[in-house]
């Protein structure tokens, strides 16, 4: 049975989501990186946008990771909705304890991060 392009694309996407394609996390020997939360961005996050929606929950905070290029966009997104928020460097939040759902673009790593990850 021949599959149309839609099903082939869906299978490829599923393979990526299941981790069948190698990512930087596979070769970095346990060194994980925060990845930008913006759609389709795979750069290493340098900022954390911490926000909450007081209409839904008073105490629970959400954290979006942002690269330099998306920091302003994600901050403006929550600010336009009048959500209380703050932006902090990634160094002020806990380190990731496992691989990200999205692969990291190795080009967005600094030379020091590459050396630390053994790349």
Backbone bond lengths (Angstrom), bond angles and torsions (degrees), N, CA, C in turn:
res aa  C-N    CA-C-N  psi(-1)  N-CA   C-N-CA  omega(-1)  CA-C   N-CA-C  phi
1 X - - - 1.455 - - 1.534 109.22 -
2 X 1.311 117.74 126.74 1.458 121.88 179.59 1.518 109.71 -81.81
3 X 1.291 115.24 142.41 1.472 119.89 179.10 1.531 108.64 -105.53
4 X 1.300 115.20 142.13 1.467 119.43 178.46 1.527 109.36 -77.25
5 X 1.316 116.05 171.01 1.459 121.60 -176.82 1.529 111.46 -60.82
6 X 1.328 117.36 -33.85 1.459 120.83 179.97 1.528 110.59 -59.98
7 X 1.328 117.08 -48.13 1.466 120.75 -177.61 1.521 111.25 -68.44
8 X 1.333 117.22 -35.66 1.463 119.64 177.49 1.529 110.34 -64.14
9 X 1.329 115.93 -43.83 1.461 120.13 178.77 1.523 110.62 -63.34
10 X 1.314 116.51 -39.65 1.458 121.02 179.56 1.532 110.69 -64.88
11 X 1.325 117.23 -40.27 1.464 120.93 177.93 1.527 110.50 -64.37
12 X 1.332 116.81 -42.88 1.464 120.43 178.81 1.519 110.97 -62.74
13 X 1.329 116.72 -41.43 1.460 120.67 178.63 1.520 109.70 -64.12
14 X 1.320 116.85 -42.03 1.456 120.85 178.76 1.518 111.40 -62.60
15 X 1.323 117.22 -38.35 1.467 120.65 178.40 1.522 110.14 -63.84
16 X 1.337 116.66 -40.07 1.459 119.66 178.20 1.520 110.30 -65.53
17 X 1.335 117.61 -43.46 1.458 120.64 -178.54 1.522 111.81 -65.93
18 X 1.306 117.13 -31.55 1.456 120.21 179.03 1.521 112.07 -83.84
19 X 1.316 116.99 -1.18 1.450 121.05 175.75 1.512 114.17 78.78
20 X 1.320 118.28 25.11 1.459 120.16 -179.21 1.523 112.56 -78.57
21 X 1.326 116.38 -18.00 1.467 119.06 177.11 1.526 108.25 -97.98
22 X 1.304 117.97 138.79 1.462 119.24 -177.09 1.522 111.66 -66.76
23 X 1.312 115.91 141.20 1.458 122.22 177.28 1.525 107.86 -125.61
24 X 1.313 115.79 175.74 1.457 120.04 178.29 1.524 110.48 -61.85
25 X 1.347 117.03 -30.42 1.455 120.50 179.79 1.524 111.86 -65.60
26 X 1.332 117.45 -25.39 1.462 120.68 178.93 1.526 112.26 -71.37
27 X 1.317 117.23 -27.23 1.457 120.32 -174.10 1.522 113.18 -111.52
28 X 1.317 117.87 -0.03 1.458 119.69 -174.33 1.523 113.68 -90.71
29 X 1.323 117.82 8.71 1.460 123.21 173.42 1.525 113.18 53.06
30 X 1.311 117.26 51.24 1.462 120.66 174.52 1.509 115.62 84.63
31 X 1.310 119.19 -1.24 1.462 121.85 176.76 1.521 107.48 -92.43
32 X 1.322 116.55 113.35 1.457 120.93 -177.02 1.522 110.44 -109.09
33 X 1.324 115.69 158.06 1.452 122.09 -177.26 1.523 109.56 -128.08
34 X 1.337 115.82 147.38 1.460 120.14 171.40 1.530 107.12 -74.30
35 X 1.334 117.01 138.92 1.457 121.98 -178.92 1.528 108.71 -113.59
36 X 1.315 116.71 143.97 1.463 122.89 -179.89 1.530 110.31 -54.65
37 X 1.336 115.85 138.68 1.466 121.69 -178.72 1.524 113.65 -83.14
38 X 1.316 118.36 -10.40 1.463 120.51 179.56 1.525 109.97 -64.03
39 X 1.317 115.26 144.98 1.465 120.62 -177.55 1.527 111.56 -57.25
40 X 1.304 115.52 131.48 1.465 126.01 176.70 1.529 114.35 63.98
41 X 1.326 118.41 11.00 1.462 120.81 176.33 1.523 108.23 -92.79
42 X 1.315 116.67 132.47 1.468 120.82 -179.50 1.525 111.73 -120.31
43 X 1.325 117.13 21.10 1.455 120.17 179.38 1.523 110.44 -81.70
44 X 1.308 115.23 157.31 1.456 121.30 177.68 1.527 108.64 -68.00
45 X 1.319 116.20 134.97 1.467 121.26 179.48 1.519 109.82 -77.06
46 X 1.301 115.82 137.44 1.468 122.50 176.29 1.523 111.22 -112.24
47 X 1.349 116.92 -14.85 1.461 122.85 -176.17 1.524 110.26 -132.97
48 X 1.316 115.76 152.92 1.463 122.02 173.94 1.529 107.84 -120.20
49 X 1.328 116.66 123.52 1.461 122.12 175.66 1.531 105.62 -98.40
50 X 1.314 116.04 109.09 1.465 121.63 -176.99 1.523 107.41 -103.55
51 X 1.337 116.43 123.21 1.459 120.82 -173.69 1.524 110.51 -144.18
52 X 1.336 114.64 168.17 1.457 120.18 174.54 1.520 109.14 -149.72
53 X 1.317 115.36 154.88 1.459 122.16 176.66 1.528 107.12 -106.94
54 X 1.339 117.69 102.84 1.463 120.18 -175.22 1.527 114.38 -65.81
55 X 1.327 117.88 -18.29 1.472 119.74 177.94 1.523 111.36 -73.10
56 X 1.326 116.70 -24.51 1.465 120.99 -177.92 1.521 111.16 -101.16
57 X 1.328 117.14 -47.43 1.455 120.55 -179.11 1.517 109.89 -148.29
58 X 1.319 115.54 134.32 1.459 120.61 -177.42 1.524 113.55 -77.01
59 X 1.325 116.83 -44.50 1.456 119.22 -170.55 1.529 114.53 -99.20
60 X 1.324 117.84 -24.70 1.461 119.79 -174.27 1.531 111.42 -75.39
61 X 1.331 115.02 128.58 1.457 120.21 178.72 1.521 110.22 -109.13
62 X 1.309 115.66 145.38 1.464 123.00 175.23 1.522 107.54 -106.11
63 X 1.317 116.83 151.09 1.459 121.18 178.37 1.517 109.35 -126.50
64 X 1.314 115.15 124.15 1.457 121.43 172.12 1.517 107.30 -108.80
65 X 1.296 115.86 135.27 1.453 121.43 177.56 1.536 108.03 -90.56
66 X 1.329 116.71 142.66 1.463 119.62 -177.16 1.518 111.38 -137.85
67 X 1.334 115.59 136.13 1.462 120.52 171.31 1.531 106.97 -82.22
68 X 1.304 116.99 175.72 1.469 120.16 179.45 1.534 111.53 -58.22
69 X 1.329 116.45 -38.73 1.457 120.85 -176.57 1.520 114.89 -71.85
70 X 1.339 118.20 -24.34 1.464 121.06 -177.49 1.530 113.80 -111.21
71 X 1.306 117.43 0.78 1.471 120.84 -179.06 1.532 110.56 -57.68
72 X 1.295 116.70 -50.22 1.469 121.46 -177.94 1.530 111.08 -63.92
73 X 1.327 117.67 -42.86 1.462 121.81 -178.76 1.530 111.15 -62.19
74 X 1.336 117.44 -49.44 1.464 120.41 -177.67 1.530 111.36 -67.60
75 X 1.323 116.96 -36.75 1.465 120.52 177.36 1.524 110.52 -65.64
76 X 1.320 116.47 -44.33 1.465 120.32 179.15 1.524 111.22 -63.86
77 X 1.344 117.58 -36.31 1.463 122.64 179.96 1.529 110.73 -58.19
78 X 1.325 117.49 -47.76 1.470 119.33 -179.57 1.523 111.45 -76.42
79 X 1.332 117.86 -32.15 1.463 120.78 179.95 1.524 111.45 -67.31
80 X 1.329 118.05 -38.19 1.465 121.07 179.21 1.522 112.57 -63.69
81 X 1.326 116.34 -23.94 1.462 121.17 179.16 1.524 111.82 -94.12
82 X 1.325 116.37 7.60 1.469 123.34 -179.43 1.520 113.05 57.38
83 X 1.329 116.72 32.26 1.460 120.20 175.60 1.531 108.17 -82.49
84 X 1.314 117.90 136.68 1.467 119.11 173.19 1.530 109.06 -63.28
85 X 1.318 115.83 133.67 1.466 118.92 -177.55 1.521 110.64 -153.86
86 X 1.327 113.79 164.18 1.456 121.38 173.10 1.526 108.02 -148.02
87 X 1.318 115.88 153.57 1.461 121.65 -179.85 1.520 107.50 -118.80
88 X 1.333 115.34 124.38 1.463 120.52 -178.55 1.527 108.93 -129.34
89 X 1.330 117.38 154.24 1.466 119.43 174.94 1.533 110.25 -65.39
90 X 1.308 116.47 150.68 1.464 121.65 -179.08 1.523 111.04 -59.79
91 X 1.311 117.20 -27.19 1.467 120.09 -179.33 1.529 112.49 -63.63
92 X 1.332 117.51 -17.01 1.463 121.36 -178.77 1.528 113.50 -91.22
93 X 1.315 118.17 -1.71 1.461 120.42 178.31 1.528 108.61 -114.81
94 X 1.334 117.87 162.49 1.467 119.37 -178.82 1.525 112.40 -60.34
95 X 1.306 115.29 147.43 1.465 121.15 177.88 1.525 109.39 -68.85
96 X 1.333 117.70 149.62 1.467 119.10 178.14 1.522 110.46 -65.69
97 X 1.332 115.89 142.99 1.461 119.60 -177.52 1.525 112.43 -104.83
98 X 1.327 116.74 8.20 1.453 120.71 178.41 1.512 110.08 -166.51
99 X 1.321 116.68 176.72 1.460 119.53 -178.36 1.519 111.68 -67.98
100 X 1.315 115.06 150.95 1.455 121.79 177.62 1.521 110.03 -76.51
101 X 1.319 115.67 160.68 1.461 119.91 175.49 1.524 110.69 -68.71
102 X 1.343 116.27 -24.70 1.459 120.66 177.87 1.524 108.87 -109.50
103 X 1.335 117.50 144.53 1.466 118.87 176.59 1.526 110.96 -71.65
104 X 1.306 116.29 151.26 1.463 121.94 178.86 1.514 109.15 -88.71
105 X 1.332 115.77 136.06 1.460 120.70 174.24 1.526 107.70 -77.22
106 X 1.335 118.73 112.68 1.465 119.99 -176.35 1.521 113.78 -61.74
107 X 1.331 117.41 -20.74 1.469 119.99 178.82 1.522 111.74 -68.97
108 X 1.347 117.59 -19.17 1.460 119.99 -178.52 1.526 112.16 -87.91
109 X 1.334 117.77 -1.79 1.462 121.68 178.32 1.519 110.50 -83.03
110 X 1.315 115.80 144.75 1.459 119.89 174.07 1.528 107.91 -77.10
111 X 1.316 116.66 165.44 1.467 121.04 178.93 1.526 110.23 -59.95
112 X 1.318 116.73 -37.64 1.461 121.06 179.29 1.531 111.16 -65.57
113 X 1.334 117.11 -40.94 1.471 120.94 178.74 1.518 111.08 -67.59
114 X 1.324 116.93 -37.72 1.461 120.31 177.47 1.530 110.97 -62.52
115 X 1.317 116.09 -44.48 1.455 120.85 179.44 1.525 110.72 -64.53
116 X 1.325 116.37 -41.30 1.458 121.73 179.57 1.522 112.05 -63.09
117 X 1.352 115.98 -35.46 1.460 121.23 -179.24 1.530 112.05 -85.66
118 X 1.305 117.18 -5.92 1.455 120.75 179.60 1.509 113.78 77.29
119 X 1.321 117.06 30.59 1.468 121.33 -179.75 1.516 111.11 -98.90
